[in-house]
Every structure is written in structure tokens, then in C-alpha cells.
Amino acid sequence: LLGEAMNLVLFDFDGTITRDDSLLEFVAYVVGFKKFFRGILVLSPILAAYKLGLASNNFTRRKLLGYFFSGMSADKFDKICKKYSTTHIEDILKQSAMDKIASYKAAGDKIVIVTASLEDWLRPWCDAQGLELLGTKIRRKGGIITGEIEGQNCYGAQKVARVRAAYDVQAFDRVIAYGDSRGDREMLEFADEAHYKAFE
């Protein structure tokens, strides 16, 4: 309706609208199961420390991305990202979450996926769905993936910072957020209407 402000609807990705953590599944898809399991073994002390709350999400993610993707050609990485995005994401989605997204779309709201997952492999899927995306960016240098994160990991307080930087929040009627983990806490607190683990 003319003059009626739309809502800004923020969805976390992993665990909120997917059944699995897509990062590990994506890594296995890129490098193959043999290299994946070898890497998980090598990284197991860091992963265990993360589970126990002794290592931050930021530190753990940097180590994981660096181990598996450092030195890979950016062209090869982009091709794999696109293929994964268009063929595998559909398999891990929660139908109830996608139905909710469809209802916000029908109402004309602006829907943004706000995630610590890499923009590189979520962008093709988001574009196909007509969704906007704020995620973690992987660094490239001279056509090579460095394995480092560009700027900050899109997690915790950084999710709110990224939303504020990308959108004039005051221009929207309401901010509605969906999340399922510690990494979404600040985003849920920031929203006018928060939904925690809405799609179990």
C-alpha cells in the first residue's frame, strides 16, 4: 500500500533455515571427504576448544578457512561455490522456514540473510531466491584465496553492525529477526520482534 513502510526481516542461515551447519558440508564438498576428515583431525584441538567455549567463533572460523582454502585459485573456488549453491543448499533447508520467508516476500518486506557463512557460496542461492545477503567475506589476493577473512566475521555484535551499515533501520516499520544460536543474540536483542529457534 502506498506510504506504508515495509518491515526489515533478518534471518540467520545455519540452523535457523537449514537443518545442518552448511559450512562443514561445504568444506567437504570443496576438498573431498578424504582431505576433509584429515583436516578435521588436524583441527580437532581447536574445534574442541570452540565447543568448550575456550576459542572464539572468529578464531575457529579463520583457522578452518585458512587450512582448507588457502592457496586455492579464486576462479576454481567461485565455480565450486556456484555449483554448491545451486545444487546442494535446497537439500538442507527447513520447509517451514522457507514458507515463512515466502509469506514475508508476499507482504513486500525486505528480507536479509545475515550469516557467519561465506557470502561466496550463499550469494547465487540468495540471488535466485530474491533475498539480500550480509555474510562473512573471504580474502582474495592476485586471483588466489588467502584463507583469511576480509574484515570481520559476521557473527554476534558484528551482525548488528553490518545491518546498521547496510540499511537505514529507521526507514522500516519494524525490524524482525530469526536466529538459533549464541551468534544471533545481539541481532535478536536489536530487533523489535525476535524469534529464537522458530523452525525446529
C-alpha positions in Angstrom: 0.0 0.0 0.0 1.2 3.5 -0.8 3.1 5.1 2.0 3.1 2.0 4.2 6.6 1.2 5.5 7.9 -2.3 4.9 9.5 -4.5 7.6 13.2 -5.4 7.6 13.3 -9.1 8.2 16.7 -10.6 9.3 17.3 -14.4 9.1 20.3 -16.2 10.3 21.2 -19.1 7.9 22.8 -22.1 9.6 20.5 -23.9 12.0 17.7 -21.3 11.5 16.6 -22.1 8.0 18.9 -25.1 7.4 18.9 -28.5 9.2 22.7 -28.7 9.2 25.7 -26.4 9.6 26.4 -25.8 6.0 30.0 -24.6 6.5 31.4 -28.1 7.2 29.2 -29.6 4.5 30.5 -27.0 2.0 34.2 -27.6 3.0 33.7 -31.4 2.5 32.1 -30.7 -0.9 35.0 -28.5 -2.0 38.0 -30.5 -0.8 36.6 -34.1 -0.9 35.9 -36.3 2.2 39.5 -37.7 2.5 41.1 -34.2 2.8 38.1 -33.1 4.9 38.5 -35.8 7.5 42.3 -35.4 7.6 41.8 -31.7 8.2 39.1 -32.1 10.9 41.6 -34.4 12.7 44.4 -31.8 12.5 42.0 -29.1 13.6 40.3 -31.2 16.3 42.0 -29.4 19.3 40.7 -26.0 18.0 37.3 -27.4 17.3 37.1 -29.0 20.8 38.2 -25.7 22.3 35.5 -23.9 20.4 32.8 -26.3 21.6 34.0 -25.8 25.2 33.9 -22.0 24.8 37.7 -21.6 25.0 38.2 -20.5 21.4 36.1 -17.8 19.7 33.9 -18.4 16.6 36.1 -15.8 14.8 39.4 -17.6 15.6 38.0 -21.1 14.8 36.5 -20.0 11.5 39.7 -18.3 10.5 41.7 -21.4 11.2 39.2 -23.6 9.3 39.1 -21.4 6.2 42.8 -21.0 6.2 43.5 -24.7 6.5 41.2 -25.8 3.7 41.1 -22.9 1.2 44.5 -21.1 1.5 46.2 -21.1 -1.9 43.2 -22.2 -4.0 42.6 -20.4 -7.3 39.8 -17.8 -6.8 38.3 -18.9 -10.2 38.1 -22.5 -9.1 36.7 -21.5 -5.7 34.0 -19.4 -7.3 32.9 -22.2 -9.7 32.6 -24.7 -6.9 30.7 -22.1 -4.8 28.2 -21.5 -7.5 27.7 -25.2 -8.2 27.2 -26.0 -4.4 24.9 -23.0 -4.0 22.6 -24.0 -6.9 22.6 -27.8 -6.3 23.1 -28.5 -2.6 21.5 -25.8 -0.5 18.0 -26.8 -1.4 18.7 -30.2 0.3 19.3 -28.8 3.7 16.5 -26.2 4.0 13.7 -26.4 6.5 10.4 -26.1 4.6 8.7 -24.2 7.5 11.4 -21.5 7.3 11.1 -21.2 3.6 7.3 -20.9 3.9 7.8 -18.1 6.4 10.2 -16.3 4.1 7.6 -16.7 1.2 4.9 -15.0 3.4 7.2 -12.0 4.2 8.1 -11.8 0.5 4.4 -11.8 -0.4 3.8 -8.9 2.1 6.5 -6.9 0.3 9.0 -6.9 3.2 12.8 -6.6 2.7 14.4 -10.0 3.7 18.1 -10.2 4.5 20.1 -13.4 5.3 22.6 -12.3 8.0 25.2 -15.1 8.5 28.7 -16.0 9.5 28.8 -18.3 6.5 30.7 -17.2 3.4 28.9 -14.8 1.0 30.7 -16.5 -1.9 28.7 -19.7 -1.8 25.4 -18.2 -0.5 25.2 -15.3 -3.0 24.0 -17.4 -6.0 21.2 -19.1 -3.9 20.2 -15.7 -2.3 20.1 -14.1 -5.8 17.9 -16.9 -7.1 15.5 -16.5 -4.1 15.4 -12.7 -4.3 17.0 -12.4 -0.8 19.6 -9.9 0.2 22.8 -11.1 1.9 25.2 -10.0 4.6 27.8 -12.6 5.4 31.5 -13.3 6.0 33.9 -12.5 3.2 37.0 -14.5 2.3 40.1 -12.5 1.2 41.5 -12.8 -2.3 44.9 -11.6 -3.5 46.2 -11.9 -7.1 43.5 -14.4 -8.1 44.2 -16.6 -5.1 42.1 -17.3 -2.0 44.3 -16.4 1.0 42.1 -18.3 3.5 41.9 -15.1 5.7 38.6 -13.3 6.4 38.1 -9.9 4.8 37.2 -7.5 7.7 35.2 -9.1 10.5 33.4 -12.5 10.8 29.7 -11.7 10.5 28.9 -13.1 14.0 27.5 -11.7 17.2 27.6 -7.9 17.6 29.1 -7.8 14.0 25.7 -8.9 12.6 24.1 -5.8 14.0 27.0 -3.6 12.9 26.6 -4.9 9.3 22.8 -4.4 9.3 23.2 -0.8 10.5 25.9 -0.1 7.9 23.8 -1.5 5.0 20.3 -0.2 5.9 18.6 2.9 7.3 16.9 1.0 10.0 14.6 3.9 10.9 13.1 3.8 7.4 11.4 0.5 8.2 8.2 -0.1 10.1 9.7 -2.9 12.2 12.9 -5.0 12.4 12.1 -8.7 12.8 14.9 -11.2 13.4 15.2 -15.0 13.4 18.1 -16.9 14.9 19.0 -20.1 16.8 22.4 -19.7 18.5 24.8 -17.5 20.6 25.9 -15.8 17.4 22.4 -14.4 16.9 21.9 -13.0 20.4 22.8 -9.3 19.6 20.7 -9.4 16.4 17.7 -10.8 18.3 18.1 -8.1 21.0 18.4 -5.4 18.4 15.1 -6.4 16.7 11.7 -5.1 17.5 10.4 -8.6 17.2 12.6 -11.6 17.8 12.1 -15.3 17.1 14.5 -17.9 18.6 14.5 -21.4 17.2 11.2 -20.8 15.4 11.6 -23.6 12.9 12.6 -26.7 14.9 
